[in-house]
Amino acid sequence: MNATSTYRYELTTLDASIDALRSMLPASELLYSVKANPHPEVLRRSVEKGLSIEVSSHGELALAIASGAVPRDIVCTGPGKSDEYLKLACDSGSCVSVESMDEIDRLNALYAATPARLLLRINASRRSSKARLQMTGVASQFGVDEEQAHDAVKTIHHGPHSFVGVHLYMGSNVDEEDALFEQFQIGIELAASFETYATDRFTVDLGGGFGHPFARPGERPMWPGLRERLQEVLGAHENWNVAFESGRYIASACGTLTMHVREVKWSKGIRFAIASSGVNHLGGLAGLRRIPPVRAQAAADAGFDTTETTRLAGPLCTPVDMLNPLFDGACDVGDEIVIPNVGAYGLNASLANFLGHPYPVEQVTDGGEIVSTTRLTTIREEVTP
Ligand SMILES: *Cc1c(COP(=O)(O)O)cnc(C)c1O
């Protein structure tokens, strides 16, 4: 059984997710977070839809520029930025979200000749009570603690670069309106105390964390009151350039993964189905207990006998490669398993190189028309010691 697994990304679904998110936000800039899905066509379409871009590495920055993003509309984030990354950010005229005092010192010392616009990423002291993955309010490798933030801004002021605003990112995969609103409200209140330092129009990047179902059937969530509630709080700050970021909400729905059952076997009374994809193609982060086991689209609809439970495993030589220990459907050899909502944190968040299986095919469609069909490979290059 050599059937290949295939990721499909439908660009009109990407459009619909972008439009849905925009409809729930007040007038603002929206950034696409490349780490959710760096496929060049996804990135290009996001740029065409007028999104700005958030990158977290040198590689993502190079890719964003190559995909047509205007450097002025790119924000470079990430802890422990390499010199190479900072250099490309400054040379290209991208905005840098600085995450530490050390980073400010390096920017001042190394890249004074190419002054950059800097956002200061702040680890807010007040924590949102509701966000699931806490990235703020507690000890963190991200950003500068709120207590140090005023000193950090003064250090920026004494150097060649300009301080344009603040950046907050408080959590991920938040699916309740109250929780989203609460974290943005905390961010807005905190940002206000930094406005006087801004040399240009004050930018307040409030982050995001907009939740979306992952690897299971489910509609994109809607938060009908969010826009109005945010408009009210932002009413006093009409001159701000407010920004939001999203990877998951924007890209999740556009992607599905189709894999095949290669083999079915029994062990001590338990039925195992071995699929053509495992944590090398999907849900690598699930192995790190960050995301729930993947769920295939209602197997019963496809006529499977749901009274029988199968353990759905991937083809990797590790017990970690369990896509679903309670797969509700007796799938047989050759059956297709379609996993929806994997356009974000799918292939690129997986353990693709582990065990040397081929990458899945990635096919991009636009209204059903095929735009590209490709497969990634890994190349080993010579490095001068
Ligand atoms: C990961 C990340 C994002 C994107 O998060 P999603 O949950 O995919 O929307 C945005 N901003 C920063 C700083 C991040 O680290």
The ligand as an SDF file (V2000), in Angstrom:
LIG
                    3D

 15 15  0  0  0  0  0  0  0  0999 V2000
    2.2170   31.9940   17.6390 C   0  0  0  0  0  0  0  0  0  0  0  0
    2.0360   33.4380   17.6510 C   0  0  0  0  0  0  0  0  0  0  0  0
    0.9560   34.0100   16.9790 C   0  0  0  0  0  0  0  0  0  0  0  0
   -0.1030   33.1920   16.2840 C   0  0  0  0  0  0  0  0  0  0  0  0
   -0.8830   32.4950   17.1800 O   0  0  0  0  0  0  0  0  0  0  0  0
   -2.2220   31.7600   16.6820 P   0  0  0  0  0  0  0  0  0  0  0  0
   -2.6790   31.0210   17.8880 O   0  0  0  0  0  0  0  0  0  0  0  0
   -1.7930   30.8320   15.5900 O   0  0  0  0  0  0  0  0  0  0  0  0
   -3.1570   32.7670   16.1870 O   0  0  0  0  0  0  0  0  0  0  0  0
    0.8510   35.3860   16.9620 C   0  0  0  0  0  0  0  0  0  0  0  0
    1.7660   36.1650   17.5690 N   0  0  0  0  0  0  0  0  0  0  0  0
    2.8270   35.6520   18.2230 C   0  0  0  0  0  0  0  0  0  0  0  0
    3.7940   36.5730   18.8580 C   0  0  0  0  0  0  0  0  0  0  0  0
    3.0000   34.2720   18.2960 C   0  0  0  0  0  0  0  0  0  0  0  0
    4.0420   33.7600   18.9440 O   0  0  0  0  0  0  0  0  0  0  0  0
  1  2  1  0
  2  3  1  0
  2 14  2  0
  3  4  1  0
  3 10  2  0
  4  5  1  0
  5  6  1  0
  6  7  2  0
  6  8  1  0
  6  9  1  0
 10 11  1  0
 11 12  2  0
 12 13  1  0
 12 14  1  0
 14 15  1  0
M  END
$$$$
